[in-house]
Amino acid sequence: MRLIASSFLALALAGAIVTGPAHAADLIDFWDKPQHGGNSFNRLPPDEAYFKALSGYGATWVRLSYDKWKPAKRDYLIGNADKYEGIPAADLKTLKETLDRADKAGLKVVITPLSLPGMRWSQNNGNKFDGRIWQDKAWWAEAASFWRDLARELKDHPGVAAYNIINEPAPEKQNGLAEHADEKAMQDWYASKKGSASDLVAFYETVIAAIREVDPATPIMADAGWYAAADAFSYWPSGLSDQKVLYSFHMYEPYAATSAPNMKREKPYAYPGKVPFGESEENWDKARVASYLDRPVQWAKDKGIALNRVVAGEFGCMRRWTGCKAYLEDVLTTLDKDSLHWAFYSFREDSWDGMDYELGSKKVHWKYWDAIDAGTPDPIKRTATPEFEPISKRLAR
């Protein structure tokens, strides 16, 4: 046996034995320690300077969405959310070139679709919620086919740190479960939907199985339900069966205060302060933020999932909101206490200025809106601001 082993080693070192291509995107180890980054939801594919700027702050990853880019057909990369027939070559080429730019800038990328077959992102759908995928499992097969095709194309890219199967799924919406319902109500709802087209856990298992047919190694990122709410893992009976899964939630709660509609109120909700949440009104402050963000952490602990597999995939608030800086500080303090991965929303977005903290607290210059209308690159120069400081000081660590 020693002779055989020695001969095998000699041949391998000499290059006489082919053991198969190295899998460059097996980056699960990347997630073993806390990784901090930003979200890119831009209307134009970001250039190298964009990625270098994010990396320059100290970010290590970017959560990249492409659904606002100009598609070759109806919907970017999936061709048409009404019938998947393969990935358009032109869309794929642009995505790969963008991944190359991010990789060159030293950023790892999490690929994040906003649409899937049977689930067109509302902003590309006349602002109407598209929940077909949660009503008919026929769409699951198309979604799995899409992800199998995409994974086959991207599995060896050295910059791809994870596949985020779908951004902010909401099988519960218009389907019998109130947002931020109590834990028992969530679990009862799931028990009644288990095995149906509304079963998010089963959907993920289906898509992951398709990805693993062609890509055994690239990590998978799975958002919680109800638009990735931090409390929506509560009904999951366990983690997913794949051992390279990251569990992601988003943090905009209390949404009535952090979001754009609050800025139009005669007297905006303040932070700290009382804000509508779920079916009641609650006082939101540092302690309430911490208790809410403990929900996914406690769920992971209960299910035996390591906290280095838990991700705050998005968080943010309106930059012109008086409470925004304090809110960001409290959210980040809590996330860092548990050493979670995180990505702020958003970095230098060229189609919406609401959470672009480098713009400070003033109105954006009219040239920003002219560029959107003209379909040209965003001309506004960014800089470090007090509003960005809670994020930037942590990226620089």
N, C-alpha and C positions, 0 to 999 in steps of 0.2 A: 504493500500500500504506500509505503514511503517513497519507493522508486516511482510508482505511478504519479503520486502527487508532485514529486520533484520534476518529472518529465512534463507534466501539465503546466507547472509554473514556468518552466523554461520556455515552453512553446508560447505561452501567453505573453511573456515578456518580450519574446521575439516577434510578436505580432502574428503568429501563425494561427492563433485561435480567434475566431470572431465571436464575441459574446453579445452582439447586438448593439445598437446605437445608445449612447448615454442619454439619459432623460434629463435634459437641462432644466426643466421647470419643476423638478421635485423639490419644492421650496417649503416644505412643512417646517423645517428647522428655522426658517426665517421668522416664524411666528412663536418661537420658544421664549423670546423676550419681548417686552412691550415695544410696539411699532406705532409711530405717530405720523399722520399724513393729512391730506386734504382731498376733497371731492372735486372732480372736474366734470361739470355738466354743461359744457360749452356748445355753442351753435356751430363753431368752426373747429376742425381738428387742431388741437394745440400744437404750436411750433416748439422748437428746441428751447428757445429763450423762456417760454412759459414753464417748462419742466425744470429748467435750471434755476429759475426764480424760486420755485417751490422747494427744490432740493437745497437751495442756498439758505433758506430759513432753518434747515435741519430736518426737514421731512424725509422719511424713508420710503413712503409709499403713496400712491394715488389711486383713488377709486374712480375709474374712468367709465363714463357713460357716453354712448355714441348716438343716441336716438334723435338728437337735435341736428346732426350733420345731414347734409344734402344726400338723399338716398338715390341709388340707381333706379329703384322702382318705387313702390308705395311706402314701404317701411325699411329703414336702414338695417342691413345685414340679414333680415329675415325675408326680404322681398315683399311679402304681403302677409299681414297678420291674419288675413281671411283664408289663406291657403299657402302653406309652406311648400316650396318646390326647389329648395336649394339656396345656398348663399350666393348673392350676386358677386361676381369676381371683382368688380370695381370697388365695391364697398369693402371687401376683404383686403384688397391691396392697400387702401387708405388706412384701415385699422392697423395692419401690420407695420406700415411706415410710421404711424403714430407711436406704436409700441416700441419701435426701434429708437425713436427720439427720447422717449421716457427712459428707456434702458441706458442710453448714452449719457443721460443726465444723472444717472445713479439712483433712479426711482424704480421700485417694484410696482407692478400694476395689478389691480383687481378689476377684471372685466365685469361690467355691470349693465346688463340690458334693462331698459325700462318697459320694453314690450316683448311679448312672446306670441306665437300663434294662438289665437283665441283670447288674447289679452293685450289689446293695443293701449298704450299709455294715453291717459285721458287728454293730455295737452296736444296729442297728435290725433285726437278722435273727437274734435269739436267739444272738448271739455266734458265728455260723457264717460262715465265709468263703464269699462268693458270687462264683464265677469264671465264670459262664455266658458273660459277654461275651468271655472269652478262649478260649472253646471253640466258639463259633458266631458267624459274622459277621452273622447276621440281627440280632443285638443292636447291631451297629455302626450299622446303618441307623436303628434307633430312637434311639440316642444322638445321631446326627447330626441327626435330626429335632428332638429336644429342643433341642439347642444352636442350631439354626437359628431355632427359635421364640423362644428366650430372647434371642439376639443381636438379633433384630428388635425386641424390646421394649426392650432396654437400650442400643442402639447410640448413642443421642443423649444419654445421661445424662452430665453433665459430671463426675461423680465416679468413673466406672468407669475404672480404669487398666489393667485386664486381665481376661481370662477364663481362669481356671485350670481346664482342661478336666475334670480329675478329681484328687482328692486321693489320693496314695499308691497308684497302680496297682500290681498285683502279678501280671502274667501269668506270671511265672516260678514262682510258688508252686504246689506240688503238680504241677509240670509239667516236672521234669527238670533244674532248675538250682538248686544249693545257694546259699543266701544268702551273700554275700561270697566267692563262688568267685573263682579267679584270672582274670585278664583273658582268657587264651586259652580257658579253659573257657566263659566268658561269650560270647565271639565264636563259638566252635564251636556253642554252643546256639542262638544267634541265626541262624546260617547254616542250621541244621536246621529252624528255625521260620519263616524269612522267607517272607512271603506267606500265612501261616496266620492263624487268628484270634488267635494269641498274639503277633503282630507288633505291638508297641506303636508303633513308628515309623509303620507303615502306618495303624494306627488313628488316630493323631493327624492324619496327612495327610488322612484321610477326614473327620474332624470339622471340621478347619480349612477344608476346601473348602466344607463346608455353611455354616459361619459366614460365609465370605467372599461367599457368594451374596447375603447381606442386609447385611453389615457389612464394608466393605473396609478399615477403619482401626483398630479397637480392638485393642490388643496381645493376644497369646495367651501364656499361661503353661503350660508343659508339664513335669510332674514326671517324674523318672527312674523306672525300674522298681524292683522289689523294695521297695515302700513308699517310693519316692523316695530310696533309699540314695545316698549321695554317690559310691559306686564303680560305680553301675549304669548310668551313661552309657557305661561302658567298651566295651560291645558295639555302640553306635550307630555305624554306618559314617560318618555325617555329621550335620550339623544338619538341621532341617526346611526345606522349600522356601520357606515363607512368610518374609518379611523382617522381620516384626514379632513375633518369638517370643522369649520369655524362658525360660531353661532353669533349672528349679528342683530343688533337692535338699533333703533334711532331715537334721539332724544330732542323733542321740541315741546315737551310738556312743562307747564300748562300751555297748550297750543293757543288758547284764547288770548294769551298775553304775548307769546313770542312771535306770532305770525303777523302777516301783512294787514289783515282786517282790523287788528287792534289799533294800528296807526291811524285809522280813519274814524275811530271813536272820538266823541266830543271830549271825553275824559278817559284816555287809555288806561287799561289795567296796569298796575304798577308791580314792580318786583323789588323787594318783597311786598306781598299784599294778597288780598283775597281775590281769587279768580275762579270762574266756573270750570269744573272738571268732572267728567262723567255726568252723573245725575244730580250733583250738588255743587256747592261752592266751598273752596278750601283755601286756607292760608298757605301760600307757597313761599318758602324761604330756604335757606341752606339746609336745614334739617329735613324739610319735605322733599327737596331734590334728592338728598342722600337716601331717604327711605324708599323713594320710588325707584331709584337706580339700583337699589339692593335687590329688587325683584329678580332680574335675570341672573345676578350673582348667586343668590340663594338657590334658584332653580338649578343652576349648573352644579353647585355643591351637592344638592340633593340627588342629582342624577349621576354623580361621579365624573363630571366633566371638568377638566382642568381649567382654571381661569385664564390661562394663556391661550385658550381656544374661544374666548369670549371677546367680541368686538363691538365697540360703539361706532357703527358704520357711518353715522351722520349725527350731528348735533349743531344747533345754532339758534340765532334770534335775529330780529330785524336790527340792523346796525344803528338806525336812527332812534331806536327805542331807548328811553332813559335808563331802563333797568338792564340793558343788554350786557354791559361789561361785568356787572356784578353777577349776573346769571351765568355767563360763560365761566367766570372764576369758580363759582360754586359747582357747576357741572364738572369741570376739569379736575378740581380738587377731589371730588368723589371718584371719578374714573381712575385717577392716578393712585388713590388710596388702595385700590384693588389691583393695580398694575395692569389695567386693561389696555388693549389696543384701541386706538381711536383715529378718526378722520373727521376734521371739521367741515362744515358746509358753509361756504364753498370758496374755492380759490379762483379769483379773477374771472368770475363768470361774465361772459360777454353778451348775455341776453337778459339778465335780471340783476339789478344792483343791490337787492335787499339785504343780502348776507355777505357782501364783499367788504370785509372789515378794513381792508387797506384804504378804502374810500373815506373812512372816518364817519362823522355823523352829519355831514352836509349833503345837500342834493348833488347828484352827479351832473357833470357838465352836459349840455345839450348835444355835444358831438357824440356822446355815447349812444344816444337814441338815433341819431342820424346814421351812424354806422350800422346799426341793426336794420334800419329801413333799406340801406344800400347793399346790405349783405357783405360789407367790408370788415376788415379786422378792427377790433376795439382799439381806439386811439388814446385812451385815458391812461396816464402814467400812475402807477401805484407807489405807495410808500408805507413804511411802518407808521402806525397811528396808535393812540391810546386805546382805541376800540379793539385793535388787533393784539394788543399786548398780552392779554391772558393766554392767547394761543401761541404767539411768537416766542415768548420767553420759555415756554415748555418745549417747543420744537428745537430750540437752540441748546438744550441740555445735552 
